[in-house]
Amino acid sequence: MAREVRLGSAGLGWRRAALALSLSVAVAACQPIYRNHGYIPTDTDLEQVQVGRDTRETVAETVGRPSASGLLNDTGWYYVQSRYRHYGARQPQEVDREVVAISFTEAGVVQNVERFGLEQGRIVPLSRRVTESNIQGTSFLRQLFGNIGRLRAEDVIE
């Protein structure tokens, strides 16, 4: 009889170990996995970019060329980095995004360096270096009413 108790307790210990192992595997499988996509330059690299002095070529040497640029007139370079959380079989969810925008003048000189973040689904400017405003000596009312005379018939009629 004593022999049967020993076998039963040995079997019970094995079952507890198997149960603990399967529970730890199940808990580990439910842990989220984070993945980063894209590239943004570091703050130390961006500090080397001088507004009003550097050009597209010197920016490319300092921080590299971006994967995205201005679509219509190529006046800006955009560096984008996103962080996604993968959780089990669910669709990946974007939890963080940063965008660095470097804008250039028509001559190709750095005009502005901005860093944007994503906070609660809204784009938030994190840092900004601006040399001058693009509207010089023009009041708000002059800007508003200045466009009235520029309206053409083909702009209104489709």
TIDO-741046 format. One record per residue (C-alpha): x, z, y. Coordinates in nm, 4 decimals, decimal comma, padded with zeros to 6 digits. Layout:
+----------+----------+----------+
!     east !       up !    north !
+----------+----------+----------+
!        X !        Z !        Y !
...
+----------+----------+----------+
***
This chain:
+----------+----------+----------+
!     east !       up !    north !
+----------+----------+----------+
!  00,0000 !  00,0000 !  00,0000 !
!  00,2822 !  00,0798 !  00,2407 !
!  00,4243 ! -00,2603 !  00,1728 !
!  00,1031 ! -00,4351 !  00,2856 !
!  00,1023 ! -00,2434 !  00,6146 !
!  00,4557 ! -00,3616 !  00,6894 !
!  00,3630 ! -00,7232 !  00,6263 !
!  00,0500 ! -00,6873 !  00,8401 !
!  00,2402 ! -00,5376 !  01,1331 !
!  00,5133 ! -00,8031 !  01,1050 !
!  00,2458 ! -01,0722 !  01,1135 !
!  00,0823 ! -00,9041 !  01,4110 !
!  00,4143 ! -00,8989 !  01,6032 !
!  00,4634 ! -01,2690 !  01,5364 !
!  00,1137 ! -01,3426 !  01,6614 !
!  00,1714 ! -01,1418 !  01,9802 !
!  00,4948 ! -01,3289 !  02,0450 !
!  00,3219 ! -01,6642 !  01,9886 !
!  00,0359 ! -01,5615 !  02,2175 !
!  00,2768 ! -01,4469 !  02,4903 !
!  00,4751 ! -01,7696 !  02,4594 !
!  00,1643 ! -01,9893 !  02,4799 !
!  00,0354 ! -01,7944 !  02,7822 !
!  00,3684 ! -01,8281 !  02,9632 !
!  00,3748 ! -02,2039 !  02,8921 !
!  00,0166 ! -02,2374 !  03,0208 !
!  00,0993 ! -02,0474 !  03,3398 !
!  00,4168 ! -02,2520 !  03,3953 !
!  00,2210 ! -02,5757 !  03,3495 !
! -00,0136 ! -02,4744 !  03,6326 !
!  00,2656 ! -02,4263 !  03,8858 !
!  00,2672 ! -02,6861 !  04,1645 !
!  00,5507 ! -02,9363 !  04,1913 !
!  00,6662 ! -03,0363 !  04,5408 !
!  00,8150 ! -03,3777 !  04,6150 !
!  00,9614 ! -03,5125 !  04,9376 !
!  00,9210 ! -03,8747 !  05,0444 !
!  01,0953 ! -04,0478 !  05,3322 !
!  01,3801 ! -03,9538 !  05,5631 !
!  01,4125 ! -03,7965 !  05,9055 !
!  01,7443 ! -03,7313 !  06,0804 !
!  01,8586 ! -03,3719 !  06,1157 !
!  01,8535 ! -03,1938 !  06,4520 !
!  02,2332 ! -03,2091 !  06,4718 !
!  02,2237 ! -03,5884 !  06,4257 !
!  01,9512 ! -03,6242 !  06,6892 !
!  02,1484 ! -03,4141 !  06,9370 !
!  02,4192 ! -03,6820 !  06,9280 !
!  02,1707 ! -03,9452 !  07,0514 !
!  02,1932 ! -03,9549 !  07,4324 !
!  01,8782 ! -04,0621 !  07,6182 !
!  01,9583 ! -04,3345 !  07,8722 !
!  02,3003 ! -04,4092 !  07,7228 !
!  02,2780 ! -04,4973 !  07,3515 !
!  02,1506 ! -04,8321 !  07,2244 !
!  01,9870 ! -04,9496 !  06,9010 !
!  02,3293 ! -05,0208 !  06,7515 !
!  02,4731 ! -04,6760 !  06,8301 !
!  02,1563 ! -04,5051 !  06,7038 !
!  02,1830 ! -04,7055 !  06,3806 !
!  02,5432 ! -04,5851 !  06,3400 !
!  02,4560 ! -04,2220 !  06,4207 !
!  02,1310 ! -04,1624 !  06,2280 !
!  02,0733 ! -04,4862 !  06,0351 !
!  01,8032 ! -04,7482 !  06,0573 !
!  01,4447 ! -04,6393 !  05,9886 !
!  01,2088 ! -04,7791 !  05,7317 !
!  00,9462 ! -04,8384 !  06,0052 !
!  00,9635 ! -04,9732 !  06,3587 !
!  00,7217 ! -05,0839 !  06,6308 !
!  00,4936 ! -05,3488 !  06,4893 !
!  00,4180 ! -05,5554 !  06,7981 !
!  00,7201 ! -05,5404 !  07,0254 !
!  00,9874 ! -05,3359 !  06,8419 !
!  01,0187 ! -05,0813 !  07,1228 !
!  01,0417 ! -04,7856 !  06,8865 !
!  01,1909 ! -04,6670 !  06,5602 !
!  00,9958 ! -04,4238 !  06,3447 !
!  01,1438 ! -04,1958 !  06,0794 !
!  00,8805 ! -04,0360 !  05,8542 !
!  00,9146 ! -03,7621 !  05,5932 !
!  00,6230 ! -03,6222 !  05,3924 !
!  00,6016 ! -03,3369 !  05,1435 !
!  00,3454 ! -03,3666 !  04,8637 !
!  00,2167 ! -03,0994 !  04,6273 !
!  00,1381 ! -03,2144 !  04,2726 !
! -00,0813 ! -02,9667 !  04,0879 !
! -00,1747 ! -03,0431 !  03,7304 !
! -00,3923 ! -03,3514 !  03,6860 !
! -00,5198 ! -03,3402 !  04,0449 !
! -00,4389 ! -03,6051 !  04,3023 !
! -00,1220 ! -03,5236 !  04,5032 !
! -00,1926 ! -03,3560 !  04,8371 !
!  00,0182 ! -03,4021 !  05,1504 !
!  00,1112 ! -03,0546 !  05,2762 !
!  00,3618 ! -03,1427 !  05,5501 !
!  00,4659 ! -03,4459 !  05,7530 !
!  00,7253 ! -03,4934 !  06,0232 !
!  00,7788 ! -03,8031 !  06,2338 !
!  01,0766 ! -03,8701 !  06,4593 !
!  01,0092 ! -04,1445 !  06,7147 !
!  01,2947 ! -04,2992 !  06,9106 !
!  01,1697 ! -04,5377 !  07,1778 !
!  01,3802 ! -04,7987 !  07,3518 !
!  01,3593 ! -04,9869 !  07,6795 !
!  01,3357 ! -05,3661 !  07,6783 !
!  01,7146 ! -05,3742 !  07,7173 !
!  01,7524 ! -05,1720 !  07,3966 !
!  01,8597 ! -04,8395 !  07,5534 !
!  01,7166 ! -04,5105 !  07,4201 !
!  01,4281 ! -04,4047 !  07,6422 !
!  01,2818 ! -04,1096 !  07,4500 !
!  01,3309 ! -03,9010 !  07,1339 !
!  01,0241 ! -03,7187 !  07,0009 !
!  00,9517 ! -03,5125 !  06,6905 !
!  00,5941 ! -03,4736 !  06,5672 !
!  00,4491 ! -03,2559 !  06,2936 !
!  00,1210 ! -03,2291 !  06,1071 !
! -00,0687 ! -02,9051 !  06,1634 !
! -00,4165 ! -02,8623 !  06,0156 !
! -00,4639 ! -03,2395 !  05,9994 !
! -00,3728 ! -03,2936 !  06,3665 !
! -00,0531 ! -03,4477 !  06,5008 !
!  00,1400 ! -03,1929 !  06,7053 !
!  00,4460 ! -03,2746 !  06,9191 !
!  00,7328 ! -03,0477 !  06,8102 !
!  01,0011 ! -03,1630 !  07,0537 !
!  01,0315 ! -03,4287 !  07,3211 !
!  01,3124 ! -03,5651 !  07,5403 !
!  01,1827 ! -03,7934 !  07,8147 !
!  01,3909 ! -03,9400 !  08,0946 !
!  01,1160 ! -04,0616 !  08,3264 !
!  00,7469 ! -04,1375 !  08,3214 !
!  00,6378 ! -04,4951 !  08,2708 !
!  00,3976 ! -04,4703 !  08,5660 !
!  00,5851 ! -04,4389 !  08,8935 !
!  00,4038 ! -04,3706 !  09,2195 !
!  00,0635 ! -04,4713 !  09,0848 !
! -00,2257 ! -04,2279 !  09,1135 !
! -00,4889 ! -04,1832 !  08,8453 !
! -00,7601 ! -04,3544 !  09,0524 !
! -00,5336 ! -04,6514 !  09,1277 !
! -00,4673 ! -04,6918 !  08,7542 !
! -00,8375 ! -04,6621 !  08,6742 !
! -00,9600 ! -04,9091 !  08,9341 !
! -00,6581 ! -05,1384 !  08,9036 !
! -00,7854 ! -05,2727 !  08,5713 !
! -01,1237 ! -05,3796 !  08,7104 !
! -00,9884 ! -05,6963 !  08,8727 !
! -00,8023 ! -05,7936 !  08,5556 !
! -01,1173 ! -05,8241 !  08,3472 !
! -01,1730 ! -06,1804 !  08,2234 !
! -01,4842 ! -06,3365 !  08,0741 !
! -01,3178 ! -06,4117 !  07,7373 !
! -01,2280 ! -06,0399 !  07,7073 !
! -01,5972 ! -05,9453 !  07,7238 !
! -01,7527 ! -06,2335 !  07,5263 !
! -01,6485 ! -06,2619 !  07,1655 !
+----------+----------+----------+
***
